[in-house]
Amino acid sequence: MKLLGTGSALPKKQVTNDDLSHFLDTNDEWIFPRTGIKSRHIISDENLEDLAAEAARKALADAGTDASELDLIICSNVVNENVTPSLSSLVAHKLGVSCPGYDINCACPGFIFAMDMADSFFCAGKVKKVLIVCAEEPTRMVDWTDRSTCVLFGDGAGAAVFGEGDKLKGTRLSAQPDPDKLYERQVLQPSPYVTKEEKASPLVMRGREVFRFAVSTSSRDIKDILDKTGISPDQVSYYMIHQANLRIIEGIRENLGVSSDKFPTNIRDHGNSSSASCPILLDECNRAGMFKEGDILVFSAFGAGLLSATAVLEW
């Protein structure tokens, strides 16, 4: 397949590190050196499905594609207010289309997992146009009294339209299943038959372990996929890394021995927006005119599961 267009949408409310200091024992001097984050966009009166649909419309316009041409919608989302219907159904409704769609929950690497899935549909000859939408509100998952987690995240949506072609050069999906490193748990509706103990938990993250996993796994995956595709690191135009923590991105860059100008970032003003991170970064770089035909983009993301994924895409 090949990429036809990109789009993104962000909540209008932007919260700085100093804003957080009004109710948290933290400040910019504590947050920025540890994360690279200065501010983040946070949902206030928006609905996540509206941001998802806005990103989708922008991607369709950028692709010169009418929504009626879509054969499939894949949405990546960890949590939202609707258990059912799926986010893909809500987006389809807002776009006025009736093509099939489904949601995946692969956490932060969701965009790359979705690309891998879409590629399978193209290879099977089942689709001609696919819309991928990643919409996340991780700020609704955290404990806002816990400065170790709530300062890290921001909300938003990113989208991409794909068509038939040969520009996706390879993908690599991997997992190191470990449910206790990064998780949130919720209590479901009560049942008179449930006898087990149930306890809800906001997002819990074992920061040091996740940091080590992210740097080592991403570095390994990128080296592996470049080797398999026959592309050298210096042939890569840009490394589109999941915007979780600037120190993680720097660790990956140092492991690869690549110059910083090949690692675009937006974490300073966005924070970690889970699976929306990569497509938002992709769209912002696209609209800044950074890419030219033939550029090689390497995507890498990592997160809960623990899952990781890498993809090589020619612009």
C-alpha positions in Angstrom: 0.0 0.0 0.0 1.0 3.6 -0.1 0.2 6.7 2.0 -2.2 9.1 0.4 -2.9 11.7 3.0 -2.6 12.7 6.7 -4.7 14.6 9.3 -4.7 15.4 13.0 -6.9 17.2 15.6 -6.0 18.4 19.0 -8.2 19.6 22.0 -8.2 23.4 22.2 -7.1 23.5 25.9 -3.4 23.5 26.4 -2.0 23.0 29.9 1.5 24.0 30.8 3.8 22.6 33.4 3.3 25.7 35.5 -0.4 25.3 35.2 0.0 21.8 36.8 1.9 23.3 39.7 -1.3 25.0 40.9 -2.6 21.7 42.3 0.4 19.3 42.0 3.7 19.2 43.9 5.6 19.8 40.6 6.8 22.5 38.3 8.5 23.0 34.9 12.0 22.6 36.5 11.0 19.0 37.6 9.0 17.9 34.5 10.9 19.3 31.5 14.4 17.8 32.2 12.9 14.4 32.9 10.5 14.3 30.0 11.1 17.0 27.4 7.5 18.1 27.9 6.5 21.8 28.4 2.7 21.5 27.7 0.0 19.2 26.5 -3.4 19.3 24.9 -6.2 18.1 27.2 -9.8 17.3 26.4 -12.2 19.7 28.2 -15.6 20.0 26.4 -14.7 18.0 23.3 -15.8 14.4 22.6 -13.0 12.0 21.4 -15.1 10.8 18.4 -15.3 14.4 17.2 -11.6 14.8 17.3 -11.2 11.5 15.5 -13.7 12.5 12.8 -11.9 15.9 12.4 -8.6 14.2 11.9 -10.2 11.8 9.4 -11.7 14.6 7.3 -8.4 16.4 7.1 -6.6 13.2 6.0 -9.3 12.5 3.4 -8.9 16.1 2.1 -5.1 15.8 2.0 -5.5 12.5 0.1 -8.0 14.0 -2.4 -10.3 11.1 -1.4 -14.0 11.2 -0.8 -15.2 9.3 2.3 -17.5 7.3 0.0 -14.4 5.7 -1.5 -13.3 4.1 1.8 -13.5 0.3 2.0 -12.4 -0.1 5.6 -11.8 2.0 8.7 -9.4 0.9 11.4 -9.4 2.8 14.7 -6.7 2.5 17.3 -7.9 3.4 20.8 -7.2 2.4 24.4 -10.2 3.8 26.2 -13.1 6.2 25.5 -16.5 6.9 27.0 -18.2 4.4 24.6 -17.9 0.7 25.3 -20.1 0.1 22.3 -20.6 1.1 19.5 -17.0 1.0 18.4 -15.0 4.2 17.8 -14.8 3.2 14.1 -18.6 3.0 13.9 -18.9 6.5 15.5 -16.3 7.9 13.0 -18.1 6.2 10.1 -21.4 7.7 11.2 -19.8 11.2 11.4 -18.3 10.8 8.0 -21.6 9.6 6.6 -20.3 6.2 5.3 -21.2 2.6 5.8 -18.0 0.8 5.1 -16.9 -1.8 7.7 -14.6 -0.9 10.5 -13.1 -2.2 13.7 -11.2 -1.0 16.7 -7.9 -2.3 18.0 -6.3 -1.8 21.4 -2.5 -2.1 21.0 -1.8 1.0 23.1 1.0 3.2 21.9 2.1 1.1 18.8 -1.5 1.0 17.6 -0.8 3.1 14.4 1.9 0.7 13.2 -0.2 -2.4 14.2 -3.1 -0.8 12.1 -0.8 -0.3 9.2 0.3 -3.9 9.3 -3.3 -5.0 9.3 -4.3 -2.7 6.5 -1.5 -4.0 4.4 -2.8 -7.5 4.8 -6.2 -6.4 3.4 -4.4 -4.8 0.4 -2.3 -7.9 -0.2 -5.5 -10.0 -0.2 -7.1 -7.7 -2.8 -10.0 -6.9 -0.5 -9.6 -3.1 -0.3 -8.5 -0.1 -2.4 -8.8 2.7 0.2 -8.3 2.4 4.0 -8.6 5.0 6.7 -6.6 4.6 9.9 -7.6 6.8 12.8 -5.8 6.8 16.1 -7.7 8.7 18.8 -6.7 8.7 22.4 -7.5 10.5 25.7 -4.9 9.1 28.1 -5.5 12.1 30.4 -8.7 10.3 31.4 -6.8 7.2 32.5 -4.4 8.8 35.0 -4.6 9.7 38.7 -4.4 13.5 38.7 -2.8 13.5 42.1 0.1 11.3 40.9 2.8 13.6 39.5 4.8 10.6 38.2 2.1 9.8 35.5 -0.4 12.6 34.9 2.3 15.1 33.7 3.2 12.8 30.9 0.1 12.6 28.8 -1.9 14.6 26.3 -5.0 13.9 24.2 -5.5 14.0 20.4 -6.2 12.2 17.2 -4.2 11.4 14.1 -5.4 9.8 10.8 -4.0 8.5 7.5 -5.5 7.4 4.3 -3.8 4.5 2.4 -4.3 3.3 -1.2 -2.9 0.6 -3.4 0.8 0.8 -4.0 4.2 -0.6 -3.0 5.5 2.0 -0.6 5.2 0.1 2.7 8.5 -1.7 2.6 8.2 -3.7 5.8 6.7 -4.0 9.3 7.8 -5.7 12.5 5.5 -6.5 15.4 6.8 -7.8 18.6 5.7 -8.5 22.2 7.2 -9.1 25.6 3.9 -9.9 27.5 4.1 -8.3 31.0 0.8 -7.0 32.3 2.2 -5.5 35.5 4.5 -2.9 34.0 1.9 -0.6 32.5 -1.8 -1.0 33.1 -5.2 0.5 34.1 -8.0 -1.6 35.5 -11.7 -0.8 35.8 -14.6 -2.4 37.6 -17.5 -3.5 35.3 -21.2 -3.2 36.0 -22.2 -5.2 39.2 -23.5 -8.7 38.8 -25.2 -10.8 41.5 -23.1 -13.8 40.6 -19.6 -12.2 40.8 -17.7 -13.4 43.9 -14.1 -12.4 43.1 -12.6 -9.3 44.5 -12.6 -6.4 42.1 -10.7 -3.2 42.3 -10.3 -0.3 39.9 -6.9 1.3 39.3 -5.8 4.4 37.4 -2.9 4.1 35.1 0.1 2.5 36.8 3.5 2.7 35.1 6.8 1.1 36.2 8.8 4.0 34.7 12.3 2.6 34.8 11.3 -0.8 33.4 9.2 0.7 30.7 12.1 3.1 29.8 14.5 0.2 29.4 12.0 -1.8 27.4 11.3 1.1 25.1 14.9 2.0 24.3 16.2 -1.5 23.9 13.2 -2.9 21.9 12.9 0.1 19.6 16.6 0.1 18.8 16.6 -3.7 18.2 13.4 -3.5 16.0 14.7 -0.6 13.9 18.1 -2.3 13.2 16.3 -5.6 12.4 13.8 -4.1 9.9 16.5 -2.0 8.2 18.6 -5.1 7.8 15.6 -7.1 6.4 14.6 -4.4 3.9 18.2 -3.7 2.8 18.1 -0.1 3.9 21.1 1.5 5.7 20.5 3.9 8.6 21.9 6.8 6.6 19.3 6.1 3.8 16.5 6.9 6.3 15.2 10.4 5.9 13.3 10.5 9.2 12.8 8.3 12.3 9.2 8.8 13.4 9.4 7.7 17.0 6.5 7.4 19.5 6.6 10.6 21.5 6.6 9.2 25.0 9.7 10.8 26.6 12.4 12.8 25.0 15.0 10.9 26.9 13.7 7.6 25.4 14.0 9.1 21.9 17.5 10.3 22.6 18.4 6.9 23.9 17.2 5.3 20.7 19.0 7.9 18.6 22.3 7.3 20.4 22.0 3.5 20.0 21.5 3.9 16.3 24.3 6.5 16.0 22.1 8.8 13.9 22.1 12.7 13.9 19.3 14.4 15.8 18.0 16.2 12.6 16.5 12.9 11.5 14.4 12.6 14.6 11.5 15.1 14.5 9.7 15.6 17.8 6.6 17.4 19.0 6.6 16.0 22.6 7.5 19.5 24.0 3.9 20.8 23.2 2.0 17.5 23.1 3.1 15.0 25.7 2.4 11.3 25.2 -0.8 10.8 23.2 -0.5 7.0 23.0 -1.3 5.6 19.5 -2.2 9.1 18.2 1.4 10.2 18.8 2.9 8.8 15.5 0.2 9.9 13.1 0.0 13.4 14.7 3.7 13.8 14.3 3.4 12.5 10.7 0.7 15.0 9.9 2.5 17.9 11.4 5.7 17.1 9.5 3.7 16.6 6.3 2.0 20.0 6.7 5.4 21.6 7.5 6.6 20.5 4.0 9.4 18.3 5.5 8.9 15.3 3.2 9.8 14.9 -0.5 9.0 12.0 -2.8 11.2 9.0 -2.1 12.0 9.9 1.5 12.3 6.8 3.7 10.4 7.1 7.0 10.9 4.6 9.8 8.2 4.4 12.4 8.8 2.9 15.9 6.5 2.7 18.9 6.2 0.8 22.2 3.8 0.6 25.0 1.5 -1.4 27.2 1.3 -5.1 26.7 4.3 -4.8 26.5 4.1 -4.4 22.7 6.3 -2.8 20.1 6.2 -2.2 16.4 8.3 -0.8 13.6 7.5 0.0 9.9 9.4 1.4 6.9 7.4 3.6 4.6 8.5 5.4 1.4 7.0 8.8 1.0 
